[in-house]
């Protein structure tokens, strides 16, 4: 998933100290520097993140890999990364694999072992499965870079997943950050949350907090829009029109006012019939003031067989 990889790397390169302190569970980490991670071998490989730090007065490297699924070659791959890093930098390496999905990482032993008699090689690294960690600690310690990952962690005892996601979104929205920086954090949170939550739940919470306009300023905005559009289209196709309506498309209209209702209607027409923003039909829809009528048109847009049929329906209704 390219967008997950892009978001994860952007966050760790923007907030490297947060990730180093979180992974090592210690605060005496200084002079954190993101270094070039492409390793000079026959086939170039790039680690997700390689940080140069000072830990307790000692120079060292902190290596992070982000994975959404299991891969049987991960131990061998990590052994290669670690070995080449030691050779190139001649520094201790603290290596970690972060597994983002709840089901991922269960088969990763956290080491590579070569057992040939007389030539045994053991290379160890830390396996961090986010679903096993308490997310409240990230919110309490205000790790800005890690906050978008918090929804993938365990909620406080007795709290539903939806309530936990809402709490994470609210905390991100309250951060004292410059607009575009906060937009990146929020958009990153929405994209990463898609590994656990359905897009309707994410969008309902984001819409409730009135954050969509801010998130459009993010460098991840295109990824976010494409991901949500693809997931909603897939869900409507697989589960049927009525269930798609019940699970969130109509909910977006009911929760918002006229502008949101217009946006949702245009989204459906764009998804189903590739309606262009320059199409006169889009302008006509933008002049409709009656939210109840927009709601009816939204339902019709999901069910009509063609864009022409929708045009005729709209003309007959005027």
N, C-alpha and C positions, 0 to 999 in steps of 0.2 A: 504494500500500500504506500504509494509514493508520497501522499500527503502526510501520512503519519511520520514517515522518515524525515521529511522536510521540516515539519513542526518540531520534532524531537531535537534534531540537530540545531535548529535555530535557537531553541530555548537554552540548550546547554552551552552554546557558544556565546549567548547573550548574558547568561547568569552562571558562569562556570563554578564560582565559589559555592553557590547553593548546592550544586550537584556533588561537588567534592566533599563538602561537609556532611551532606545527607548520606552518601554512600559509605563514608568512613566512620560516621557517627562520632565526630570529634570537631572541636571548634578551633584548635590551634593550627589552622591551615592558612598560610599566607602566600603572597606573591603568586597568585593563581594566573596562569597564562595559557591560552589556547594555542597549541602548536600544530603545525602542518602534519596531517595524519596519513598522507599517502606514503606507503612504504616501498622502498626501492628494491623490488624483487622482479623476477622474470615477468610475471603477470601482476601489474600494479593492483594493490588492494588498498582500500581506504577504511580505516576504523571510523566508527560513528563519532567518537570524540577522544582526543588525547590531550590531557592537561599536564602542564608542568607546575609543580607546587613546592612549597616548603612545609614540611610536617615536623613539628617539634625541632625546628632548626636544621632539618635534613632535606636536601633536594630529592624529589621523587616524581614519578609519573602516575597519573590516575587515568585509567582507561575505562570508557563506558561503551557498551554495545546495547542497542535497543532492538528487541525482537517482539513481534506479535504472535508468532507461531513457533513450534518446536522445529529444530533442524538437527538431524543425526550427526552432521559434520561439525556442529558448534564446538565441541571440545577440541577437535583437531585444529579448527580455525583459530580458536582463542590461543592455543599453544603457539601457533605460528605468529600471531600478532604480538604476543608477549615476548617470544624469543627474538623477533626482529627489533622490537623496541629496546630490549636490553642491549642487543648488539650495537644498535645505532646510537643510543644515548648513554649507555653505561650507567643507568640509574635503576633503583628499585621500582618495580611496577605493581601498582594496586589495580587489579583488573576486575570488572563487574559486567554481568549481563543482566539488563533489566527486561523482564518479561511483562508485557503490557496487558495481554488478554488473561482473564481468570483461569483459562484452561491450559495456558502455555507454560512451559518450563518444568513440568513435573518429571520429565525424563532426563533433564540435564543434570549430570552428577556433580558438576562444579569442578571437574578436573579432567586432564588428559593423561592417560597412563600407557606407556609402552612397557610391556612386560618381558621383552626378550632377555633371557638369562645373561647376566653380566652387563647388560646395557639398559637397565631400567631407567625410564625417564618419567618424572611426575611434574606436571605443571597445573597449579591450582588457581582458581578464580572464584569470586563470589557470585552466586545466583540470587538475584533479588526479584521475587514475584510480587508485584505491586498489590495484587488482590489479597495478599496475606498481611499487609501492613496497615496500621491504624492511620487513616487519613487525617484525623484531627491534629496529629502532631505537626503535619505540614502547615496547616492553617495557624496553629498556635505559634510556631517558630517563624512564620511569615517568610518562608522560602518562596519568593516571587516566581522564580524559574520553575519550581516544582508544583506550584499551585494548579496549573492545567492538568497535571497528572493525578491530583487528589481524588477526582471522581472515580478513578480506577481502583482506589484503595478502599478499605473497609470503612463503612460509616460508623458513627458512635452507636453503642448498644441501644437497641430499641428504635433506631431511626430508620425509616424506609429509604430505599435507594433514591427515589424521586426527591424526598426532602433533603437528602444529603447532597444531591446534585444542585438543588436550589441554594443550599447553604454555600457551596463552593462558588457558584456564580455570583452570589451576593458579596462574598468576600473579595472576589476578583474585581467586582465593580467598585468596591469601596477603596481599593488601593490608591494611594496618593501618587499616581503616575501621570506623566504627560499623555495626552490623548492618543496618539498613534501607538505608544508603547502599551498602554492599557488595552487598546483595540487588539493588539497582537496576542496579549495574554488571554483575553476573552475568546477570541477566535480560535486560538490554540486549544483552549479548554473545550470548546464546542466540538472541534474536530476529534480530539482524543477521546472525548466522552462517547463518540460514535462506536467505539470498540465494545461498549457495554450497554449503552442506552439506545432506544430507538429514536429516530430523528424527530418524530412528533413530540416526544417528551422533552427533548433538548430545546426545540424551537418554542414550545409552549412556555418553558421557564424563561428563556431568553426574551421572548416577547413580553412576558409579564413584567420583567425588569426594565422594559423599554430600552434595550441595548442594541437593537439591530442597526440603527443608524451609526452608532459608534463602531460596531464591528465591521461595517462596510469600509472603514478607513484602514483596516488591517491589510498587511501584505498577504495574508492567508485568505482574504475574502473570496477570491475566485475558487480556491479549493473547497471552501465551506459551502458556497452556493452549488457547485457541481455535485458534491457529496450528498447534500440534502436532496437535491433534485433527483439524483439517481436512486437513492433509497426510497423516496416517496413513490416514484414511478414504479419501482420494482414491487413495492408493497401493494399498491393499488392493483397491479396486474395479477399478482399471485393470490391475493386474498379476496379480490372482488371489489366492485365499486362501493357497495353498501358498507362493507366492513372498513374500507379505506376512509370513507366519510366519517364513520363512528370513531375511528382511532386517531383522528387528529386534523384532517384537512378542514372539515367544517368547524372544528373547535377553534382554529385560528381566526376564522371570521367572527365567531361569537365573542371571542375575547378582545377583539380590537374594534376600532371605529371604522369610519368610511374609508380612510386611506389604506388601512390594512386589508379591508375587504376587497378593495380594488386590486391591490398588489397580489393577493391570493388568487383572485379570478384570472388575472393576467398570467400568473405562474402556470395555472392549469392549462390555459390556452397555448402557452409557449411549450410546455412539456408535451402535450398531446398533438398539437398541430403546427409547432414551430412558428407561432405568431410573432412577427417582428415588432419591435417597439415603434417603428415608423409606420406600421399599418394603420390606416384610418380607423379601423375597428378599435384599436387600443385607445385612440383619442376619444372616441365616442363613449367607451366604458368609463374613461376618466371624468366625464361630465355627469355621471349618475350620482345623485345625492342620497337616494333611498337605500339604506343599509339592508333592509329586508329584501328589496328587489335584487341587490347584489348577491345576497345569500341564495336566492332562488336561481339566479343566473349561474352561480358557482356550481350548484348541483347539476344544472343542465349542462354546463361545460364538461363535466365529468362523464355524462351519459350520452351526449349527442354523437353520432357516427362521424361527423366531419365538421370542419370549420364553416363551410357554407351553410350547413344546417343550423349552426349556432347563429350566423348572421341573419338568417331568415327568422329564427326565433326571436332575436332581439328586435328586428324591424316590426314583427307582428305584435310585439309587446309595447311598442312605443305609440 
